[in-house]
Amino acid sequence: MGRLQQREREFYLGWDFLTSLGTVLRLLYPRLDYAALLTLTSIVCAGGYEVATYNTGTIIGKFYNALLSKDEHYFWNLFWKATLIYMGQSLLLATTSFSTWLLYLAIRRNLVTALHQMYYRRNAYYILNSVDNAGIDNPYVVRILQSRDISILLSKNGFIKGSIFFRDQRITQDAERMCSTLAKSIFPYILISPGVIAWYTYRTWATSVLLSIFLAFCVSIVQVIQPISSKEPSTYAENISEAFVMLF
């Protein structure tokens, strides 16, 4: 066994993250296939759900106007319109959930296929499983795991010294978690966010001043990015520790 890895660095949300994301996207979308089609379907469904949500919020004020004016005909028209909007919103929510689940399966298939192709290329298997004297074939590691005593491998803060054991399992777990998060929680909503931001910015500008929009946007950006950036190192350390806790 050799010692090839350098000391692990901390990870933050920055330029390296964006460039790495571009590399991952090329693995998730190697060509025009079901993944691209399901991504487009998820975007359309998520966008339709946002439109239905907007109309659900604005129609309440129209109900108040109908009640105050005692216009029964207008009230019932609004009632049936609101019913159809609610039914459409429920259908769009279900369709979005279903399409994002199919998207998760499609991009995970593409990622796993790419990982399999790279795993046995240029001695990648040997490097992943033989560095830092902590590979999955290391008899020393096997004896420790069989005795269920990994205290000698723990640092003072409770994390594991050196590199990751059982890299095969970690690759599988991380691939599943990343694909699930991207497909179900990020892709459909971050891709429609420019349109949503532009629309609500326009609606706010119609009733307010442009400076207030800019200030509110800057404040929200700081509030969102700062917690994410500060949380990344602890999340990375937690993911490494899970590789060992899950074995016991």
N, C-alpha and C positions, 0 to 999 in steps of 0.2 A: 504494500500500500504506500502510496505517495502522499505528500502534502503539497497540493497544488493551489488551493484556494487562498486568496488574500483575506485579510481581516474584513468582516462584513461591515458595510457602511449603513448609516441610517437613511431612510427613504422619506422624502417629502413630496408634496404636490407642487411640481414645478415643470421646467422645460424637459427634463429627462423623462418625466412621466408622460408628457405629450408625445415625445418621439417614440417611446416604448409602446404607447397606445397605437400609434400609426403602424408599427410592426405587427402588433396583435391583430389589428383590423385586416391586414393583408392575409393573415392566416384564417380569420373567421369568414372572410369574403374573397376566396381565391378566384372566383369566377361568378358569372350570373347563373345562380341556381335557386333552389328553394329558399335559401337564407335571404337573398336579396328580395325575392318576391314577398316573403313573409314579413320582412322589415317594412316594405312599402305598405302592406296590408295593415300592420300594426300602427303605422303613422297615420293612415287614413282613419282607422277606427278611433285612435286616441284623439285626433283632431275633431272628428265628429262628436265625440263625447264632450270635448271642451265647448263646442258650439252649443250642444244641448244644455250643458251646465250654465252657460251664460244666459240662455233664454229662460231657463228655470228661475234664475235670480231676478231677471227683469220683469217677468210676468206677474210677480207678486204685487208690484206697484200698480199694474193695470187692474188687478182685482180690487185694490183699494179705490181706484177711480170709479170702477163700475158700481161698487157698493155705495160710495158717497153720492154718485149721480142717480142711484136707484134705477139703473138701466138693466132690466132683466135680460133682454135679448143679448146685449153685449156681455153680460156676466156668463150666460150659458155658452156663448161662443168661446170665451176665454177658458171655461171649464173643460170643454172638449179639446181645445188646443193644448191646454196644460196636461190633460190625460195622455194625448198622443206624444207630447214631448217627454213625459215621464217614461212611457213605454219604450220610446226610442232610446232614451238615455240608458235604461236598464239593458236593452238589447246590445247597445254599443259597448257597455261595460263588460258584458259577458263575452262579446266577440273580441274585445281587446285582450281579455284574460286568456281566451283560447288561442288567439293568434300569437301572443307573446310566449305561450307555452310551446307551441309548435316552432317558433323562432328559436327558443332555447335548445330544442332538440336538433335543429338544423345547424346552428353555429357550433354546438358541442361536437357534432359529427365531423364538421370541417376541421375543428381544432384538434380533435383526437387523431384524425387521419394525418394531419401535418406533424403532430408530435411523434406519431409512430414512424413516420418517414425520417425525422431528424434524430430519433433516439438511437438508431443503429448506424448513424453516419459519423465518420471521422472519430471513431472510438468514443462517442458521446456516452454510451452505456458504461464503459469502463471508468470514464472520468467522473460521472455522477455517483458511481457506487464505490469508488476507491480512494477519493481524496480525503485528507484530514484524518486518516485512520479511523473513520467512522462510517464505513460503507455498510450496506445491508448484508454483505457476505463476510463481514469481519467476525471471526469466532469470539473475540473479546466482547463485542456488542451483544452477540447472541447469548453469552453466558450471563451478562448483566440483566438482560431482559427476562431470561428464564428465572433468575433469582428475584426478579421484581425489586431490585435495589439499584436505582439510578442516582442515588444521592451523591455519589462520587463524581458524577458528571454535571452536577448542578453548580452554578455560580452562586454568589452570595444573594443575588436578587431573585433566585429561583429559576432563572433561565438556563438553557442548556449551553454548556461550553462547546466551542467549536462549531461544526457544521450540522446539517440535518441528517438524522437517520431515516431509513426507509423512504428514500427519495421517490420510488415508484408510487407509493401510496400518497405522498404529498403532492406529486404532480397530478394524480387523479383527483384528489380532493380539491386542489386549487383550481383545476380546470372546470370542475363541476360548479364550484361556487362562483367563479368569475362569469361563466356563461349564464348562469341563473340570474345573477345580479344585473348584467348588461341587458339581457333580453326582457326581463320582467320589470325592472325598476328604472332603467336609464335610457335605453335606446328610444322607446316610443315617446318619451316625454321630453328628452333633451333635444330631439330633432324637431319637435313642434314648438319648442320654447321660443324661437325667434318670432314666429307668427303670433303667439300668445302675448309676448312682451310688446310687440309692435301694436297690436290691437288695443290692449289695455292702456298703453301709453297714449295712443290717440284719444281714447275715451277720457282719460284723465286730463289731457291737454285741452279738450273741449270745455272742461269745467274748471280748469285751474291754469296756472302759469307754467311755462316750460322749465323754469329754474327749479321749481319744486319737484318735477319729475326727475331731473338730473340728480338732485341731492338725495332723493329717496332711493334712486338706483345705486348710487355710490355707497350709501349706508348699507343697503341690503347685500351688496357684493362683499363688503368687508365682513359683515356678520356671517356670511355663508362660508367664505374661503378660509378665514382664520381658524375656525374650529376644525375644519377638515384637515388643514395643513398641520396643525398641532397634534391631531389624533393619529396621523399616519405612522410615526415611529412606534407608538404603543400598539397599534393594530398589527404592525409587522412582527413585533416581538411576541404578541399573543398568538399569531398564526404559527410561528416557529414552535412555541411551547405546546400547541395543540397536537403537534406531530408525535409527542411523547405521551401526553396525558391520555390520548385516545387508545393507546395500547394497553392501558391498565384499567 
